[in-house]
Amino acid sequence: MELLHLRVLREVARRGSISAAADALDYTQPAVSRQLAMLERQAAQPLVERTPRGARLTAAGEALLRHAEDILARVDAAHAEMEAIATLRGGRVRISAFPSTVASFVPSGLRAFGDRHPDVQVKFELVEPGPAVELLRQGTLDVAVTSLSLAPGPPAGFRAHPLVDDPFLIALPPDHPLADLDEVPVAALAGEPLIIGSPQTCPDCEVMLMACEMRGFTPNRAYVVDDYGAALGLVAAGLAAAMIPELALSGKRADVVIRPLDARPVRRIVAMTLDTQSGSAVNDAMVTALADAASAYGAVRGTASFARG
């Protein structure tokens, strides 16, 4: 049975005649009669009784109408919900981000999205870049703020929307000889004890390792630490130096010296979504809010690397 057949049956019951049902549906009377005939053939019994004063449903027609009302109500509700999502008057978006972005521009993006689209439900999770991509793949996330590391682009089946090119800086103990330089050559870090995370858990460390490799040396990884706050603590104690992304330096420390690196290594922070043909208005709106927030954050901090992609 087609939905049109059920709608015709419902209108005949409501209007009390085939001609009135045709007017309500903006069809001709013969067209409505044909739809009823097709429905009766599928039901294998009469559903409408024609009378001199109009038409009324048979017992079988009344029984079918009870089910039709429920079916049509569900279909109408589905259409209304899809329209609301398409016009950002409803629906939800599930988003994740990792700590240093949450300590900087992501909250402003979430607030802007909420102000612009108050009827869309936002579900947020704190997730590191690696696991976030897998959650996207599984369909439990819609938008993930993550890092591309050294990859030229996103994995197959994903789209990456540029948000921030976040530069790595070098954190040094105040009494370190390199702390007197305005800019530290990466090559000068050869042999220095460094704090670098694990490639299995910290995509950023691939960028650090490549920066050293391009200067012809393998870094002396004295401490394997993924947490940048913990890394700064080790630096402040004079135990090692650490390459740290600018976004991870949310607060100034008097016991640590921060200097730029000559090689200008960066991590490319993106909003990643599944690459679907139809796309999603809700996801696109969230990406736009995040990009706007990243750009505004960079303008306030005077950081040229924050730019809309």
C-alpha positions as CSV (number, residue, x, y, z in Angstrom):
1,M,0.0,0.0,0.0
2,E,1.2,3.5,-0.9
3,L,1.0,6.5,1.4
4,L,-1.0,8.3,-1.2
5,H,-3.7,5.5,-1.1
6,L,-3.9,5.9,2.7
7,R,-4.2,9.7,2.4
8,V,-7.0,9.4,-0.1
9,L,-8.8,6.9,2.3
10,R,-8.4,9.3,5.2
11,E,-9.7,12.3,3.2
12,V,-12.8,10.4,2.0
13,A,-13.5,9.4,5.6
14,R,-13.1,13.0,6.8
15,R,-15.0,14.7,3.9
16,G,-17.8,12.2,3.4
17,S,-17.5,12.2,-0.3
18,I,-15.1,11.4,-3.1
19,S,-15.5,14.8,-4.7
20,A,-14.8,16.6,-1.4
21,A,-11.7,14.5,-0.9
22,A,-10.6,15.3,-4.4
23,D,-10.9,19.0,-3.7
24,A,-9.0,18.7,-0.4
25,L,-6.2,16.8,-2.1
26,D,-6.2,19.0,-5.2
27,Y,-6.9,16.0,-7.4
28,T,-9.6,15.3,-9.9
29,Q,-12.5,13.1,-8.8
30,P,-11.6,10.3,-11.3
31,A,-8.0,10.3,-9.9
32,V,-9.2,9.8,-6.4
33,S,-11.6,7.0,-7.6
34,R,-8.6,5.3,-9.3
35,Q,-6.5,5.5,-6.1
36,L,-9.4,4.0,-4.1
37,A,-9.9,1.2,-6.6
38,M,-6.2,0.3,-6.5
39,L,-6.3,0.3,-2.7
40,E,-9.4,-2.0,-2.7
41,R,-7.7,-4.4,-5.1
42,Q,-4.7,-4.7,-2.7
43,A,-7.1,-5.2,0.3
44,A,-9.1,-7.7,-1.7
45,Q,-12.4,-6.2,-0.4
46,P,-14.5,-3.1,-0.5
47,L,-13.2,-0.2,1.7
48,V,-15.6,2.6,0.6
49,E,-19.4,2.4,0.2
50,R,-20.9,4.8,-2.3
51,T,-24.2,6.3,-1.3
52,P,-26.6,8.8,-2.9
53,R,-25.4,11.4,-0.3
54,G,-21.7,10.7,-0.7
55,A,-19.3,7.9,0.6
56,R,-18.6,6.2,3.8
57,L,-16.1,3.6,4.9
58,T,-17.0,-0.1,5.2
59,A,-16.0,-2.0,8.3
60,A,-12.8,-3.0,6.6
61,G,-12.1,0.6,5.6
62,E,-12.6,1.7,9.2
63,A,-10.1,-0.9,10.4
64,L,-7.5,0.1,7.8
65,L,-8.1,3.8,8.6
66,R,-7.1,3.2,12.2
67,H,-3.8,1.9,11.1
68,A,-3.4,4.5,8.4
69,E,-3.8,7.3,10.9
70,D,-0.9,6.0,12.9
71,I,1.3,5.4,9.9
72,L,0.6,8.9,8.4
73,A,1.2,10.6,11.7
74,R,4.6,8.9,12.0
75,V,5.5,9.8,8.4
76,D,4.4,13.5,8.9
77,A,6.4,13.7,12.1
78,A,9.5,12.3,10.3
79,H,9.1,14.9,7.5
80,A,8.7,17.6,10.1
81,E,11.8,16.5,12.0
82,M,13.9,16.3,8.8
83,E,12.8,19.7,7.7
84,A,13.7,21.1,11.2
85,I,17.1,19.6,11.0
86,A,17.6,20.9,7.4
87,T,16.7,24.4,8.6
88,L,18.6,24.1,11.9
89,R,15.4,24.3,13.9
90,G,16.0,20.9,15.6
91,G,18.2,17.9,15.6
92,R,21.5,17.4,17.4
93,V,25.2,17.4,16.7
94,R,27.8,15.3,18.6
95,I,31.2,16.9,18.8
96,S,34.6,16.2,20.3
97,A,37.7,18.2,20.9
98,F,41.0,17.6,22.6
99,P,42.3,19.5,25.7
100,S,44.4,22.4,24.3
101,T,41.6,23.4,21.9
102,V,39.1,23.3,24.7
103,A,41.4,25.5,26.7
104,S,41.4,28.0,23.8
105,F,38.8,28.5,21.0
106,V,36.4,25.6,21.1
107,P,34.2,26.8,24.0
108,S,33.6,30.1,22.1
109,G,32.6,28.1,19.0
110,L,30.2,26.0,21.0
111,R,28.6,29.1,22.5
112,A,28.3,30.8,19.1
113,F,26.7,27.7,17.7
114,G,24.2,27.7,20.6
115,D,23.4,31.3,20.2
116,R,22.8,30.9,16.4
117,H,20.9,27.6,16.6
118,P,19.3,27.3,20.0
119,D,17.0,24.5,19.0
120,V,19.8,22.1,18.0
121,Q,21.0,19.8,20.8
122,V,24.8,19.8,21.3
123,K,26.5,16.7,22.9
124,F,30.2,17.3,23.7
125,E,33.0,14.9,24.6
126,L,36.7,15.5,25.4
127,V,38.5,13.1,23.1
128,E,42.1,12.9,21.9
129,P,42.7,13.2,18.1
130,G,43.4,9.5,17.4
131,P,40.3,8.0,19.1
132,A,38.1,10.8,17.8
133,V,38.7,9.6,14.2
134,E,37.6,6.1,15.1
135,L,34.5,7.4,16.8
136,L,33.6,9.3,13.7
137,R,34.1,6.2,11.7
138,Q,31.8,4.3,14.0
139,G,29.1,7.0,13.7
140,T,29.1,8.0,17.4
141,L,30.5,11.5,16.6
142,D,29.4,14.0,13.9
143,V,32.3,16.5,14.2
144,A,35.7,16.0,15.7
145,V,38.3,18.7,16.4
146,T,41.5,16.8,15.7
147,S,45.0,17.1,14.2
148,L,46.2,15.9,10.8
149,S,49.8,15.4,12.2
150,L,52.0,14.7,9.1
151,A,49.3,13.3,6.9
152,P,48.7,15.3,3.7
153,G,45.0,15.1,4.2
154,P,42.2,13.2,6.1
155,P,41.8,9.4,5.9
156,A,39.6,8.1,3.0
157,G,35.9,8.7,3.7
158,F,36.5,11.8,5.8
159,R,36.5,15.6,5.2
160,A,38.9,17.9,7.0
161,H,37.9,21.6,7.5
162,P,41.0,23.7,8.4
163,L,40.7,25.6,11.7
164,V,44.2,26.4,13.0
165,D,47.9,26.0,12.0
166,D,49.2,25.8,15.6
167,P,53.0,26.5,15.8
168,F,55.3,24.5,18.0
169,L,57.5,26.5,20.4
170,I,60.4,25.4,22.6
171,A,60.0,25.4,26.3
172,L,63.3,25.8,28.2
173,P,64.5,26.1,31.8
174,P,65.3,29.8,32.4
175,D,69.0,29.0,32.9
176,H,69.4,27.0,29.7
177,P,72.0,28.5,27.3
178,L,69.4,28.5,24.5
179,A,67.0,30.6,26.5
180,D,69.0,33.8,25.7
181,L,68.2,33.4,21.9
182,D,65.3,35.2,20.3
183,E,64.8,32.2,18.1
184,V,66.1,28.7,18.7
185,P,67.4,26.6,15.8
186,V,66.0,23.1,15.8
187,A,69.5,21.8,15.0
188,A,70.7,23.3,18.3
189,L,68.5,20.7,20.1
190,A,70.6,17.8,18.9
191,G,71.9,16.0,22.0
192,E,69.6,18.0,24.3
193,P,67.4,15.9,26.6
194,L,63.9,16.4,25.2
195,I,60.3,15.6,26.3
196,I,58.4,13.9,23.5
197,G,55.3,11.8,23.7
198,S,54.5,8.5,22.1
199,P,53.5,8.2,18.5
200,Q,50.9,5.7,19.5
201,T,49.0,8.1,21.7
202,C,50.2,11.6,20.7
203,P,50.0,12.5,17.0
204,D,51.9,15.8,17.7
205,C,55.1,14.0,18.4
206,E,55.3,12.9,14.7
207,V,55.7,16.6,13.9
208,M,58.4,17.0,16.5
209,L,60.3,13.9,15.3
210,M,60.1,15.1,11.7
211,A,61.4,18.5,12.6
212,C,64.5,17.0,14.2
213,E,64.9,14.4,11.4
214,M,64.9,17.2,8.8
215,R,67.8,18.8,10.7
216,G,69.7,15.6,10.5
217,F,69.5,14.2,14.0
218,T,67.4,11.8,16.1
219,P,66.2,13.5,19.3
220,N,67.3,12.5,22.7
221,R,63.9,11.5,24.1
222,A,64.7,11.7,27.8
223,Y,61.1,11.7,28.9
224,V,58.1,10.2,27.2
225,V,55.2,12.4,28.2
226,D,52.0,13.2,26.3
227,D,50.6,15.7,28.7
228,Y,51.9,19.3,28.0
229,G,51.2,20.5,31.6
230,A,53.3,17.7,32.9
231,A,56.0,18.4,30.3
232,L,56.2,22.1,31.5
233,G,56.7,20.9,35.0
234,L,59.7,18.8,34.0
235,V,61.0,21.8,32.0
236,A,60.6,24.1,35.0
237,A,62.6,21.6,37.1
238,G,65.5,21.9,34.7
239,L,65.3,18.3,33.6
240,A,64.7,18.7,29.8
241,A,63.3,21.0,27.1
242,A,60.0,20.4,25.3
243,M,58.5,21.3,22.0
244,I,55.0,22.5,22.9
245,P,52.2,23.8,20.6
246,E,51.2,27.4,21.2
247,L,47.6,26.4,22.1
248,A,48.8,24.2,24.9
249,L,50.5,27.3,26.5
250,S,47.3,28.8,27.9
251,G,49.0,30.3,30.9
252,K,52.4,32.0,31.4
253,R,54.9,30.5,33.8
254,A,57.7,32.5,35.3
255,D,59.8,29.3,35.7
256,V,59.8,28.4,32.0
257,V,61.1,30.3,29.0
258,I,59.2,30.0,25.7
259,R,61.0,30.7,22.4
260,P,60.0,30.2,18.7
261,L,61.8,27.6,16.6
262,D,63.4,28.5,13.3
263,A,61.9,25.6,11.4
264,R,58.3,26.8,12.3
265,P,56.8,23.3,12.7
266,V,53.0,23.4,13.1
267,R,50.2,21.0,13.8
268,R,47.3,21.4,11.5
269,I,44.1,21.4,13.6
270,V,40.9,20.6,11.7
271,A,37.2,19.9,12.2
272,M,36.8,16.4,10.7
273,T,33.5,15.0,9.5
274,L,32.4,12.0,7.4
275,D,32.6,12.7,3.7
276,T,29.0,12.2,2.6
277,Q,27.5,13.3,-0.7
278,S,24.6,15.0,0.9
279,G,26.5,16.6,3.8
280,S,24.7,17.9,6.9
281,A,23.5,21.5,7.5
282,V,23.9,21.0,11.3
283,N,27.5,19.7,10.9
284,D,28.4,22.5,8.5
285,A,27.0,25.1,10.9
286,M,29.1,23.7,13.7
287,V,32.2,23.7,11.6
288,T,31.5,27.4,10.7
289,A,31.1,28.3,14.3
290,L,34.4,26.6,15.2
291,A,36.3,28.3,12.3
292,D,34.9,31.7,13.4
293,A,35.9,31.1,17.0
294,A,39.5,30.0,16.0
295,S,39.9,33.1,13.8
296,A,38.6,35.4,16.6
297,Y,40.9,33.7,19.1
298,G,43.9,34.2,16.9
299,A,43.0,37.9,16.3
300,V,42.9,38.5,20.1
301,R,46.2,36.8,20.7
302,G,47.8,38.4,17.6
303,T,48.7,35.0,16.2
304,A,48.9,35.0,12.4
305,S,48.6,31.2,12.3
306,F,44.9,31.3,13.3
307,A,43.1,31.7,10.0
308,R,39.9,30.5,8.3
309,G,40.6,27.7,5.9
